[in-house]
Amino acid sequence: MCMSMAPQEAIDGAVPDDLTAFQTHLLAVVADMEGKHGLAIKQEMEEEYGQEVYHGRLYPNLDTLCDKGLVGKGVIDRRTNSYTITTKGQRVLVDYVAWLESRSGD
């Protein structure tokens, strides 16, 4: 079960309001693993979740992040792509973290 992210207006409009929690987490992992291939990202997500992340879940979500302009996809070879966060993706993460901090009550 994936939860929707915070409403767009709650974080200054930079975050698409239809990102799932999985997509948001995936965006953060891509940012941390700049330029890595999908399998390395998959392995990191599996470590984070403590369970297998199936290709049928990972790659469609990476494609969605690419379609939204949050992640860029490069080609390493015929079968391997690399993923990098875009400037827009970085803004989304910064705004999301700011929104989380505002909700923490500190």
C-alpha positions in Angstrom: 0.0 0.0 0.0 1.4 3.4 -1.0 0.4 6.7 0.5 0.1 9.8 -1.5 2.6 12.5 -0.8 1.7 15.8 0.9 -0.7 18.1 -1.0 1.0 20.2 -3.6 0.0 23.5 -2.0 1.4 22.4 1.3 4.9 22.5 0.0 5.0 25.5 -2.3 3.8 23.7 -5.4 7.2 22.1 -6.2 6.1 18.5 -5.4 3.7 16.7 -7.7 0.7 15.7 -5.5 0.5 12.3 -7.1 3.8 10.8 -6.1 3.5 7.7 -3.9 5.6 7.1 -0.9 7.6 4.5 -2.8 8.3 7.0 -5.6 9.4 9.6 -3.1 11.7 7.1 -1.5 13.0 6.0 -4.9 13.7 9.6 -5.8 15.8 10.0 -2.6 17.7 6.8 -3.4 18.4 8.0 -7.0 19.7 11.3 -5.6 22.0 9.4 -3.2 23.2 7.0 -5.9 23.7 9.5 -8.6 24.4 7.9 -12.0 23.9 4.3 -10.8 22.2 1.6 -12.9 18.8 0.2 -12.1 20.1 -3.0 -10.5 22.2 -1.0 -7.9 19.1 1.1 -7.2 17.0 -2.0 -6.8 19.6 -3.5 -4.3 19.6 -0.3 -2.3 15.8 -0.2 -2.2 15.7 -3.8 -1.0 18.2 -3.0 1.8 16.0 -0.1 2.8 12.7 -2.1 2.7 14.2 -5.3 4.0 12.4 -7.3 1.2 12.6 -7.9 -2.5 11.6 -5.1 -4.8 10.4 -6.6 -8.0 11.5 -5.3 -11.4 7.8 -4.9 -12.2 7.5 -2.4 -9.4 10.9 -0.7 -9.7 11.2 0.1 -13.4 7.7 1.4 -14.0 8.2 3.8 -11.0 11.6 4.9 -12.3 9.9 5.6 -15.7 7.2 7.6 -14.0 9.8 9.7 -12.2 11.5 10.2 -15.6 8.2 11.2 -17.2 7.6 13.8 -14.5 11.0 15.3 -15.2 12.3 14.3 -11.7 14.9 11.7 -12.9 17.0 11.6 -16.0 17.8 8.3 -17.7 21.0 7.6 -19.5 22.3 4.6 -21.4 25.3 2.6 -20.2 24.9 -0.1 -22.8 22.1 -1.8 -24.7 20.6 -3.4 -21.6 21.6 -1.0 -18.8 20.4 2.5 -18.0 21.8 4.9 -15.5 19.6 7.2 -13.4 20.3 10.7 -12.2 18.2 13.2 -10.3 17.3 16.4 -12.1 17.2 19.9 -10.8 13.4 19.6 -10.5 13.8 16.3 -8.6 16.3 18.0 -6.2 13.8 20.8 -5.6 11.1 18.2 -4.9 13.2 16.5 -2.3 14.3 19.7 -0.6 10.6 20.9 -0.5 9.5 17.6 0.8 12.0 17.5 3.6 11.1 21.1 4.5 7.4 20.0 4.7 8.3 17.0 6.9 10.3 19.3 9.2 7.4 21.7 9.4 5.1 18.8 10.4 7.5 17.5 13.2 6.5 20.2 15.6 10.1 21.2 16.5 
